[in-house]
Amino acid sequence: MTQITPEATAPAQGSTAVRVGIIDDHESVRLGLKAACENVGYEVIHTAASAREFVEGLGDRSCDVVVLDLSLGDGSVVTENVRLAQGTGSSVLVHSIADRVALVREALAAGAAGVIPKSSATATVMAAIATVARGDVLNNLEWATAIDADSDFAKAQLGRRERDVLHLYASGLPLKMVAMQLGIAHSTAREYLDRIRVKYIEVGRPAPTKVDLLRRAVEDGILPGLDPDGGDARA
């Protein structure tokens, strides 16, 4: 696998810099992440020791990605922290030590875009931030482990044809092409897609966007693409 370099994550000339927020209760971690982000050309908008402090200090500014420590020292709850960060309009990238599987699972269930271990190389963390900022799903081993280890993770009960539709659509095909490949009408493919979304809502895992459907397909083993290095396996 090609090594990810900090230069490869830098925004192209003339493009808008990725805007990053950092929430971690260790000042040394905040400073280290801030320096690494700025080194590759990202703009660090705000850093804080807690999610509430971050939201209050952010004001009317916005971030593309908030890098969130999984376990903060203020007694806060993971789900609440993820949703506070999301409430600012940001995607959330969880920065975690590898052995807290239950908390990782909770963060993903709350809507975090992915997980990156604190043991990862700096270049890998920067690449993960870029992936999440693009609106892509971050597929990595930590995510898979958190899901596989949780026997209570509710899978939507999809029929064979629904799985076929989800597989093709979440892979990137337009719905019209999905219908053509399966030999069904476009309206029928739309009905299948609507039913898929309803079933995910029923198990508490809504998927309103195509990226959300991709995430669900990976989570449920309908699509492969789990990259141990934390990169986007579809690239």
C-alpha positions in Angstrom: 0.0 0.0 0.0 1.3 3.5 -0.9 2.4 5.4 2.1 0.3 8.5 2.8 2.4 11.7 3.1 1.4 15.0 4.7 1.9 16.7 1.3 -0.7 14.4 -0.2 -3.3 15.6 2.2 -2.7 19.3 1.6 -5.4 21.2 -0.2 -4.7 21.9 -3.9 -3.6 25.4 -4.8 -6.6 27.7 -5.0 -8.9 25.4 -3.1 -10.4 26.1 0.3 -8.5 24.8 3.3 -10.1 22.1 5.4 -11.5 23.7 8.5 -10.8 21.6 11.6 -12.0 21.7 15.2 -10.3 19.7 18.0 -11.9 18.5 21.3 -9.5 16.7 23.7 -9.0 17.2 27.4 -5.2 16.9 27.1 -3.6 20.1 26.1 -0.5 18.4 24.6 -2.8 16.4 22.3 -4.7 19.5 21.2 -1.4 21.3 20.5 0.0 18.4 18.6 -3.0 17.9 16.4 -3.2 21.7 15.8 0.4 21.8 14.7 0.0 18.7 12.4 -3.1 20.1 10.8 -1.5 23.5 10.1 1.5 21.7 8.7 -0.5 20.2 5.9 -2.5 23.4 5.2 -5.6 22.8 7.2 -7.2 25.7 9.1 -7.7 25.0 12.8 -10.8 27.0 13.8 -11.1 26.2 17.5 -9.8 23.8 20.1 -11.3 23.0 23.5 -11.1 20.5 26.4 -14.8 19.6 26.3 -17.6 19.5 23.8 -19.7 22.1 25.5 -16.7 24.4 25.8 -16.0 23.9 22.1 -19.5 24.8 21.1 -19.5 27.9 23.3 -16.2 29.1 22.0 -16.9 28.3 18.3 -19.5 31.0 18.1 -20.8 31.7 14.6 -17.7 30.0 13.0 -17.9 26.6 11.4 -15.7 23.5 10.8 -15.7 20.8 8.2 -14.5 18.2 10.7 -14.3 18.0 14.5 -11.7 15.6 15.8 -13.2 14.3 19.0 -11.5 12.5 21.9 -13.6 9.5 22.7 -13.3 9.7 26.5 -13.2 13.2 27.9 -12.4 13.8 31.6 -15.4 15.9 32.4 -17.8 13.0 32.9 -19.7 13.7 29.7 -21.4 11.0 27.6 -20.0 10.0 24.2 -23.4 10.3 22.4 -23.9 13.8 23.8 -20.4 14.9 22.7 -20.9 13.6 19.2 -24.2 15.3 18.8 -23.0 18.6 20.3 -20.2 18.6 17.7 -22.5 17.6 14.9 -24.9 20.4 16.0 -22.3 22.9 14.8 -22.7 21.6 11.2 -19.5 19.5 11.4 -18.7 15.9 10.6 -17.1 14.1 13.6 -14.0 12.0 13.5 -13.4 10.1 16.7 -9.8 10.0 18.0 -9.5 7.0 20.3 -7.3 4.4 21.9 -8.0 1.1 20.3 -9.4 -1.0 23.2 -12.5 1.0 24.0 -14.8 -0.9 21.6 -18.1 -0.2 23.4 -17.5 3.6 23.4 -16.4 3.4 19.7 -19.6 1.6 18.9 -21.6 4.3 20.8 -19.9 7.1 18.9 -20.6 5.4 15.5 -24.2 4.8 16.5 -24.5 8.5 17.4 -23.4 9.4 13.9 -19.6 9.8 14.0 -18.2 9.6 10.5 -15.4 7.3 11.5 -12.7 6.3 14.0 -9.0 6.8 13.9 -6.8 5.3 16.6 -4.5 7.6 18.7 -1.7 5.2 17.8 -2.0 6.1 14.1 0.8 7.9 12.3 0.2 11.6 12.0 -0.1 11.3 8.2 -2.8 8.7 8.6 -4.8 11.0 10.9 -4.4 13.9 8.5 -5.6 11.7 5.6 -8.6 10.6 7.7 -9.5 14.2 8.3 -9.4 14.9 4.6 -11.6 11.8 3.9 -14.3 12.9 6.4 -14.1 16.5 5.2 -15.0 15.3 1.6 -18.1 13.7 3.0 -16.7 10.2 2.4 -17.1 7.3 4.7 -14.0 6.4 6.7 -13.6 2.6 6.5 -11.1 1.1 8.8 -10.4 -1.9 11.1 -11.4 0.0 14.3 -14.8 0.6 12.9 -15.2 -3.0 11.8 -14.0 -4.3 15.2 -16.4 -2.1 17.1 -19.4 -3.4 15.1 -18.4 -7.0 15.1 -17.8 -7.0 18.8 -21.3 -5.7 19.5 -23.9 -8.5 19.4 -26.6 -5.9 20.0 -25.9 -4.0 16.8 -29.2 -4.1 15.0 -29.0 -5.1 11.3 -31.9 -4.1 9.1 -33.6 -7.2 7.8 -33.3 -6.6 4.0 -34.6 -8.9 1.4 -32.4 -10.3 -1.4 -33.5 -7.7 -4.0 -33.2 -4.9 -1.4 -29.6 -6.0 -0.7 -28.9 -6.0 -4.4 -30.2 -2.5 -4.8 -28.3 -1.2 -1.8 -25.1 -2.9 -3.0 -25.2 -1.3 -6.4 -26.5 2.1 -5.3 -24.2 2.5 -2.3 -21.3 1.5 -4.6 -21.8 4.7 -6.5 -24.2 3.8 -9.4 -27.1 6.2 -10.2 -30.5 4.7 -9.4 -31.3 4.6 -13.1 -28.3 2.4 -13.7 -29.1 0.2 -10.7 -32.5 -0.4 -12.3 -31.0 -1.3 -15.6 -28.5 -3.7 -14.1 -31.2 -5.5 -12.2 -33.7 -5.5 -15.0 -36.3 -3.6 -13.1 -38.2 -0.3 -13.6 -36.7 2.9 -12.2 -39.8 3.4 -10.2 -39.4 -0.2 -8.7 -35.8 0.6 -7.8 -37.0 3.8 -6.1 -39.5 1.8 -4.1 -36.8 -0.7 -3.0 -34.6 2.2 -1.9 -37.5 3.8 0.0 -38.1 0.5 1.8 -34.4 0.1 2.6 -34.4 3.6 4.3 -37.6 2.8 6.2 -36.1 -0.4 7.5 -32.9 1.3 8.7 -35.1 3.9 10.5 -37.0 1.1 12.2 -33.7 -0.3 13.8 -32.6 3.2 14.9 -30.0 3.6 12.1 -31.4 6.2 9.7 -29.7 6.6 6.3 -31.1 9.8 4.7 -28.2 10.3 2.3 -26.2 8.2 -0.1 -23.1 8.4 2.1 -25.2 7.2 5.0 -26.4 4.2 2.9 -22.8 3.4 2.1 -22.0 3.4 5.8 -24.9 1.1 6.5 -23.9 -1.2 3.7 -20.3 -1.5 5.0 -21.5 -1.9 8.6 -23.8 -4.8 7.6 -21.3 -6.6 5.4 -23.2 -5.8 2.2 -20.2 -4.0 0.8 -16.5 -4.7 1.5 -13.9 -1.9 1.8 -12.4 -2.1 5.3 -9.0 -0.6 5.0 -6.7 -1.3 8.0 -4.7 1.9 7.3 -7.8 4.0 7.6 -7.9 5.2 4.0 -10.9 5.3 1.7 -11.0 1.9 0.2 -13.0 3.1 -2.7 -10.2 5.4 -3.9 
